Amino acid sequence: MPDNKSEARSNKLRALFGKIVSGKESITSNNAALFIEALCAQGDRALCLQRIVASPPGYSALQSALGSDTNLAFLKGSITAFLRYLEAPELRTLCGGSISRQLILKFVEEELVWNALVTAFASGELGPEGEEAFSWLLGELVSLPKSKALDFATLALEDRIRERLLQSTAQEVRLRGRKIVHIVDNITAKHEIPLDGPGGRHDNDFADIRKIEILPTSDELASKDPYLPRAQETNERESRPGGLAFHLDSQFRLLREDMLRDLREEVQVTHDVKKKRRKSLSAEHLTLAGVYCDGRSPWSLQFRCTQDLPQMPNKSEKIRRQFLQDNNKFMRHESVARIETDGNEVTLGTIIREEDLLAQKPPILCLQIPGKELERALRYLLGAESIKVVQLDSAVFAYLPILKQLQEIKDLSVEDEILHWETGKPLRRVDYSLSPEISRELYRLRLYKFVSNTSNDLCNILRLTRPTKLDQAQMTCFLSGLRDRVSLIQGPPGMFCVVVYVSRRLNTC
């Protein structure tokens, strides 16, 4: 019976849509919402909108229907449904997106409804669906040609609108809000900022890599269009004066994206039970217990467990301490964990492994929250009924020191060799002199003109107690490292270790 009623309603909506688009029936206060419902029920969106725009009666009827009411229920219902209908990706390719832009502009011409929608959004009355629809609409409006977009840029600059966009509980709204702010900053700036360049994709996307938090925010992990510098563009910029900054920027972003890729994959796996390769260590039903600061590390939040941690022995504190000492990967220090509240992803944090607190019954976890996420994370945590922490295994610790150093580098002694060297151009030699003792040994061993023989033992040079012989390829690398400021060493596993070991021993001589 419900299916029959649904089918009967669909038939009535289809008939009403046809009558109004063909001009056989006019829009009234009684059928305006029904007409919008009938439009949104059309499966082929591209065909539906083409039919509307190509029909003068239909086009006029749509405008009349959209401007027929300013009540909150109409805004949250019919207007929201219409805007979500226009969001379909396939409409962007319909006549180059001109039809959807035409309909959007036709809607904002209805000033009473448009102003009512803006007011409802600013006051937080639209609800989740309405906020997503409004953020999409404002994003489209500020993306219009500059002459038209400036009319809406002032709206996006209003504190009440910007705050509502950037502090929304809906992640999609926050991401769109960042993009809107970036676009508005571009069209109102005195100089051009490339829209496809860095900045504006999420709350941790900046043109200056020194402003980027190395640990990603939850919005960044959800963003699907990271900025990655193009190789050709990077090579061109590196060759210019001041090219080192472009080189460091490129290296930082590419290396960090490798780290984020691993994190995204693991976060997705921990969410998807079917794809789970192995069970991640998680602690559920936590409560916020306070703040921890030991004077050694930045302060962290304390989370008290209502249940014991998985794998922890339910025995004396001494045995629990011994377990923690024997299993240093259990709640590994400075490993990354994701935090959920009431089933919603909140942020990533860094585990601070305090064995005294973990050994307690019930145990207490300590997590550092990135600065950019702290305020928003606290809003979620303080009002949460359920808090969950899941430890991630991604080797973020391997990336951190390199990424931090790339952010800090301001000068590079081998800049000419890395950025400006050309094929056939001789490499600069080292600017230090070898000691007489090492020079004698090198000459005696004929290392400057190495010929494969049995006298390639570096025992005397490195002052070793046992023979240390290098083959011809290893010796070539060794000599290159002694003579040239920069050397590219390639080889199978183990070769690099041998060369580094030899070089370090030489430095102690």
Secondary structure as GFF3:
##gff-version 3
##sequence-region A 1 509
A	DSSP	alpha_helix	2	21	.	.	.	ID=ss1
A	DSSP	alpha_helix	32	40	.	.	.	ID=ss2
A	DSSP	alpha_helix	45	54	.	.	.	ID=ss3
A	DSSP	alpha_helix	56	66	.	.	.	ID=ss4
A	DSSP	alpha_helix	72	74	.	.	.	ID=ss5
A	DSSP	pi_helix	75	79	.	.	.	ID=ss6
A	DSSP	alpha_helix	80	86	.	.	.	ID=ss7
A	DSSP	three_ten_helix	89	97	.	.	.	ID=ss8
A	DSSP	alpha_helix	98	108	.	.	.	ID=ss9
A	DSSP	alpha_helix	111	122	.	.	.	ID=ss10
A	DSSP	alpha_helix	127	142	.	.	.	ID=ss11
A	DSSP	alpha_helix	146	157	.	.	.	ID=ss12
A	DSSP	alpha_helix	159	166	.	.	.	ID=ss13
A	DSSP	alpha_helix	171	188	.	.	.	ID=ss14
A	DSSP	three_ten_helix	209	211	.	.	.	ID=ss15
A	DSSP	alpha_helix	218	222	.	.	.	ID=ss16
A	DSSP	alpha_helix	231	238	.	.	.	ID=ss17
A	DSSP	alpha_helix	243	271	.	.	.	ID=ss18
A	DSSP	beta_strand	282	292	.	.	.	ID=ss19
A	DSSP	beta_strand	300	305	.	.	.	ID=ss20
A	DSSP	alpha_helix	317	326	.	.	.	ID=ss21
A	DSSP	beta_strand	336	341	.	.	.	ID=ss22
A	DSSP	beta_strand	344	352	.	.	.	ID=ss23
A	DSSP	alpha_helix	355	358	.	.	.	ID=ss24
A	DSSP	beta_strand	364	368	.	.	.	ID=ss25
A	DSSP	alpha_helix	371	382	.	.	.	ID=ss26
A	DSSP	beta_strand	387	391	.	.	.	ID=ss27
A	DSSP	alpha_helix	396	408	.	.	.	ID=ss28
A	DSSP	alpha_helix	415	419	.	.	.	ID=ss29
A	DSSP	alpha_helix	436	444	.	.	.	ID=ss30
A	DSSP	alpha_helix	459	462	.	.	.	ID=ss31
A	DSSP	alpha_helix	472	483	.	.	.	ID=ss32
A	DSSP	alpha_helix	495	507	.	.	.	ID=ss33
###
